[in-house]
Amino acid sequence: MGKFLLQSQRRKNRSRTQLRLKSRGRKRLSVHRTGQHIYAQVIDDERGVTLASASTLDQEFKGKKGLSIANASDVGKRVAKRAKEAGVTQVVFDRGQFLYHGRMKALAEAAREAGLDF
């Protein structure tokens, strides 16, 4: 158990280091996933404000299971749409400790298709 926590913490630290180097004034698209849901939010770190968010807990997903790649893709489209309404088009992708694979990749690709640049 301890080894897993160390590896995930190392992945998170590597991700955050690269994120700081690449951000340069861009907003951050932070993504978190659990066993049942996926959450995405666009954050302005300079002001400490969340500009847009979407998750599988939103009303639009009522009755759907949150585990599918299709739902992660829908969350990506929704967060991109809400970010564009807030005036954000360029973001940096913060995957945290999670690997860029599966639901993370589906969410990122859907957000790109919906108009976010990262």
C-alpha atoms as an extended CHARMM CRD file, in Angstrom:
* protein
*
       118  EXT
         1         1  MET       CA              0.0000000000        0.0000000000        0.0000000000  PROA      1               0.0000000000
         2         2  GLY       CA              2.7740000000        2.4270000000        0.9090000000  PROA      2               0.0000000000
         3         3  LYS       CA              4.5990000000        1.8090000000       -2.3630000000  PROA      3               0.0000000000
         4         4  PHE       CA              1.4810000000        2.6360000000       -4.3840000000  PROA      4               0.0000000000
         5         5  LEU       CA              1.0460000000        5.9170000000       -2.5730000000  PROA      5               0.0000000000
         6         6  LEU       CA              4.6520000000        6.8380000000       -3.2560000000  PROA      6               0.0000000000
         7         7  GLN       CA              4.3320000000        6.0550000000       -6.9660000000  PROA      7               0.0000000000
         8         8  SER       CA              1.1090000000        8.0200000000       -7.3340000000  PROA      8               0.0000000000
         9         9  GLN       CA              2.6180000000       10.9330000000       -5.4480000000  PROA      9               0.0000000000
        10        10  ARG       CA              5.6660000000       10.8300000000       -7.7500000000  PROA      10              0.0000000000
        11        11  ARG       CA              3.4010000000       10.8630000000      -10.8250000000  PROA      11              0.0000000000
        12        12  LYS       CA              1.4820000000       13.8030000000       -9.3930000000  PROA      12              0.0000000000
        13        13  ASN       CA              4.6760000000       15.7340000000       -8.6580000000  PROA      13              0.0000000000
        14        14  ARG       CA              6.0670000000       15.0800000000      -12.1580000000  PROA      14              0.0000000000
        15        15  SER       CA              2.7960000000       16.1770000000      -13.7020000000  PROA      15              0.0000000000
        16        16  ARG       CA              2.6320000000       19.3600000000      -11.6310000000  PROA      16              0.0000000000
        17        17  THR       CA              6.2590000000       20.2770000000      -12.3930000000  PROA      17              0.0000000000
        18        18  GLN       CA              5.6640000000       20.0220000000      -16.1330000000  PROA      18              0.0000000000
        19        19  LEU       CA              2.4010000000       21.8980000000      -15.6900000000  PROA      19              0.0000000000
        20        20  ARG       CA              4.1020000000       24.8700000000      -14.0290000000  PROA      20              0.0000000000
        21        21  LEU       CA              6.6910000000       25.0330000000      -16.8030000000  PROA      21              0.0000000000
        22        22  LYS       CA              4.0830000000       25.0000000000      -19.5780000000  PROA      22              0.0000000000
        23        23  SER       CA              1.2980000000       27.1010000000      -18.0690000000  PROA      23              0.0000000000
        24        24  ARG       CA              2.6190000000       30.6790000000      -18.4670000000  PROA      24              0.0000000000
        25        25  GLY       CA             -0.6310000000       32.4670000000      -17.7200000000  PROA      25              0.0000000000
        26        26  ARG       CA             -2.9490000000       29.8010000000      -19.1090000000  PROA      26              0.0000000000
        27        27  LYS       CA             -5.8970000000       28.5030000000      -17.1560000000  PROA      27              0.0000000000
        28        28  ARG       CA             -5.7290000000       24.9340000000      -15.8450000000  PROA      28              0.0000000000
        29        29  LEU       CA             -8.1020000000       22.1360000000      -16.8540000000  PROA      29              0.0000000000
        30        30  SER       CA             -7.9410000000       19.9050000000      -13.7970000000  PROA      30              0.0000000000
        31        31  VAL       CA             -9.4010000000       16.4070000000      -14.0510000000  PROA      31              0.0000000000
        32        32  HSD       CA            -10.1020000000       13.9630000000      -11.2470000000  PROA      32              0.0000000000
        33        33  ARG       CA            -11.6130000000       10.5310000000      -11.5060000000  PROA      33              0.0000000000
        34        34  THR       CA            -12.9420000000        8.0580000000       -9.0070000000  PROA      34              0.0000000000
        35        35  GLY       CA            -14.2750000000        4.5650000000       -9.4120000000  PROA      35              0.0000000000
        36        36  GLN       CA            -17.7370000000        5.8930000000      -10.2080000000  PROA      36              0.0000000000
        37        37  HSD       CA            -17.4010000000        9.4600000000      -11.5070000000  PROA      37              0.0000000000
        38        38  ILE       CA            -15.1780000000       11.8820000000      -13.3720000000  PROA      38              0.0000000000
        39        39  TYR       CA            -14.8390000000       15.5950000000      -12.6070000000  PROA      39              0.0000000000
        40        40  ALA       CA            -13.3090000000       18.4170000000      -14.6570000000  PROA      40              0.0000000000
        41        41  GLN       CA            -12.8770000000       22.0850000000      -13.8620000000  PROA      41              0.0000000000
        42        42  VAL       CA            -11.1430000000       25.0580000000      -15.4380000000  PROA      42              0.0000000000
        43        43  ILE       CA             -9.2370000000       26.9930000000      -12.7720000000  PROA      43              0.0000000000
        44        44  ASP       CA             -7.6230000000       30.4230000000      -12.7930000000  PROA      44              0.0000000000
        45        45  ASP       CA             -4.7010000000       29.8740000000      -10.4120000000  PROA      45              0.0000000000
        46        46  GLU       CA             -3.7420000000       33.5440000000      -10.2880000000  PROA      46              0.0000000000
        47        47  ARG       CA             -7.0930000000       34.5060000000       -8.7620000000  PROA      47              0.0000000000
        48        48  GLY       CA             -7.8900000000       31.1340000000       -7.1800000000  PROA      48              0.0000000000
        49        49  VAL       CA            -11.2560000000       30.8870000000       -8.9370000000  PROA      49              0.0000000000
        50        50  THR       CA            -13.0300000000       28.0480000000      -10.7350000000  PROA      50              0.0000000000
        51        51  LEU       CA            -14.3000000000       29.3750000000      -14.0620000000  PROA      51              0.0000000000
        52        52  ALA       CA            -16.1370000000       26.3120000000      -15.3890000000  PROA      52              0.0000000000
        53        53  SER       CA            -16.8430000000       22.7910000000      -14.2160000000  PROA      53              0.0000000000
        54        54  ALA       CA            -18.6040000000       19.6090000000      -15.2600000000  PROA      54              0.0000000000
        55        55  SER       CA            -18.9060000000       16.1080000000      -13.8820000000  PROA      55              0.0000000000
        56        56  THR       CA            -20.9300000000       12.9480000000      -14.1910000000  PROA      56              0.0000000000
        57        57  LEU       CA            -22.9030000000       14.1440000000      -11.1540000000  PROA      57              0.0000000000
        58        58  ASP       CA            -24.5360000000       16.9180000000      -13.2310000000  PROA      58              0.0000000000
        59        59  GLN       CA            -28.2730000000       16.7060000000      -13.8990000000  PROA      59              0.0000000000
        60        60  GLU       CA            -27.6660000000       15.8760000000      -17.5810000000  PROA      60              0.0000000000
        61        61  PHE       CA            -26.1800000000       12.5240000000      -16.5100000000  PROA      61              0.0000000000
        62        62  LYS       CA            -29.1090000000       11.5110000000      -14.3240000000  PROA      62              0.0000000000
        63        63  GLY       CA            -29.7470000000        7.8070000000      -14.8680000000  PROA      63              0.0000000000
        64        64  LYS       CA            -26.4400000000        7.1190000000      -16.6450000000  PROA      64              0.0000000000
        65        65  LYS       CA            -23.5600000000        5.2570000000      -15.0760000000  PROA      65              0.0000000000
        66        66  GLY       CA            -20.4250000000        7.3530000000      -14.6450000000  PROA      66              0.0000000000
        67        67  LEU       CA            -17.8490000000        4.7020000000      -15.5230000000  PROA      67              0.0000000000
        68        68  SER       CA            -17.9220000000        4.7900000000      -19.3150000000  PROA      68              0.0000000000
        69        69  ILE       CA            -15.5670000000        6.4390000000      -21.7690000000  PROA      69              0.0000000000
        70        70  ALA       CA            -18.6090000000        7.9330000000      -23.5050000000  PROA      70              0.0000000000
        71        71  ASN       CA            -19.5930000000        9.7640000000      -20.3200000000  PROA      71              0.0000000000
        72        72  ALA       CA            -16.0310000000       11.0380000000      -19.8650000000  PROA      72              0.0000000000
        73        73  SER       CA            -16.1980000000       12.3480000000      -23.4220000000  PROA      73              0.0000000000
        74        74  ASP       CA            -19.4930000000       14.1020000000      -22.6580000000  PROA      74              0.0000000000
        75        75  VAL       CA            -17.9340000000       15.7250000000      -19.5740000000  PROA      75              0.0000000000
        76        76  GLY       CA            -15.0600000000       16.9580000000      -21.7570000000  PROA      76              0.0000000000
        77        77  LYS       CA            -17.4790000000       18.5250000000      -24.2400000000  PROA      77              0.0000000000
        78        78  ARG       CA            -19.5220000000       20.1520000000      -21.4800000000  PROA      78              0.0000000000
        79        79  VAL       CA            -16.5440000000       21.6340000000      -19.6400000000  PROA      79              0.0000000000
        80        80  ALA       CA            -15.1520000000       22.9770000000      -22.9410000000  PROA      80              0.0000000000
        81        81  LYS       CA            -18.4940000000       24.5760000000      -23.7880000000  PROA      81              0.0000000000
        82        82  ARG       CA            -18.7620000000       26.1710000000      -20.3410000000  PROA      82              0.0000000000
        83        83  ALA       CA            -15.1460000000       27.3770000000      -20.4930000000  PROA      83              0.0000000000
        84        84  LYS       CA            -15.7320000000       29.0060000000      -23.8700000000  PROA      84              0.0000000000
        85        85  GLU       CA            -18.8150000000       30.7400000000      -22.4360000000  PROA      85              0.0000000000
        86        86  ALA       CA            -16.5600000000       32.0540000000      -19.6490000000  PROA      86              0.0000000000
        87        87  GLY       CA            -14.1070000000       33.3710000000      -22.2670000000  PROA      87              0.0000000000
        88        88  VAL       CA            -11.3940000000       30.7240000000      -21.8970000000  PROA      88              0.0000000000
        89        89  THR       CA             -9.9780000000       29.0560000000      -25.0110000000  PROA      89              0.0000000000
        90        90  GLN       CA             -6.4070000000       28.1520000000      -23.9890000000  PROA      90              0.0000000000
        91        91  VAL       CA             -5.7840000000       25.8240000000      -21.0740000000  PROA      91              0.0000000000
        92        92  VAL       CA             -3.1290000000       23.4610000000      -19.8100000000  PROA      92              0.0000000000
        93        93  PHE       CA             -4.2580000000       19.8920000000      -19.0390000000  PROA      93              0.0000000000
        94        94  ASP       CA             -3.7340000000       18.7920000000      -15.4190000000  PROA      94              0.0000000000
        95        95  ARG       CA             -4.2140000000       15.0470000000      -15.1520000000  PROA      95              0.0000000000
        96        96  GLY       CA             -2.8760000000       14.9160000000      -11.5960000000  PROA      96              0.0000000000
        97        97  GLN       CA             -1.7420000000       11.4430000000      -10.6010000000  PROA      97              0.0000000000
        98        98  PHE       CA             -3.7880000000        9.6920000000      -13.2730000000  PROA      98              0.0000000000
        99        99  LEU       CA             -2.2870000000        8.2280000000      -16.4220000000  PROA      99              0.0000000000
       100       100  TYR       CA             -3.2670000000        9.7260000000      -19.7840000000  PROA      100             0.0000000000
       101       101  HSD       CA             -5.2680000000        6.6980000000      -20.8470000000  PROA      101             0.0000000000
       102       102  GLY       CA             -8.8780000000        5.5890000000      -21.0830000000  PROA      102             0.0000000000
       103       103  ARG       CA            -11.3210000000        8.0490000000      -19.5480000000  PROA      103             0.0000000000
       104       104  MET       CA             -8.6550000000       10.7590000000      -19.1190000000  PROA      104             0.0000000000
       105       105  LYS       CA             -7.6950000000       10.5510000000      -22.7770000000  PROA      105             0.0000000000
       106       106  ALA       CA            -11.3520000000       10.5320000000      -23.8940000000  PROA      106             0.0000000000
       107       107  LEU       CA            -12.1180000000       13.6440000000      -21.8420000000  PROA      107             0.0000000000
       108       108  ALA       CA             -9.0620000000       15.4970000000      -23.1840000000  PROA      108             0.0000000000
       109       109  GLU       CA             -9.7860000000       14.6380000000      -26.8220000000  PROA      109             0.0000000000
       110       110  ALA       CA            -13.4360000000       15.6630000000      -26.4870000000  PROA      110             0.0000000000
       111       111  ALA       CA            -12.4290000000       18.9940000000      -24.9320000000  PROA      111             0.0000000000
       112       112  ARG       CA            -10.0090000000       19.5980000000      -27.8300000000  PROA      112             0.0000000000
       113       113  GLU       CA            -12.7130000000       18.7940000000      -30.3860000000  PROA      113             0.0000000000
       114       114  ALA       CA            -15.0890000000       21.1760000000      -28.6090000000  PROA      114             0.0000000000
       115       115  GLY       CA            -12.6600000000       24.0520000000      -29.0420000000  PROA      115             0.0000000000
       116       116  LEU       CA            -10.2440000000       24.1430000000      -26.1120000000  PROA      116             0.0000000000
       117       117  ASP       CA             -6.5940000000       24.6050000000      -27.0830000000  PROA      117             0.0000000000
       118       118  PHE       CA             -3.9780000000       22.7000000000      -25.0710000000  PROA      118             0.0000000000
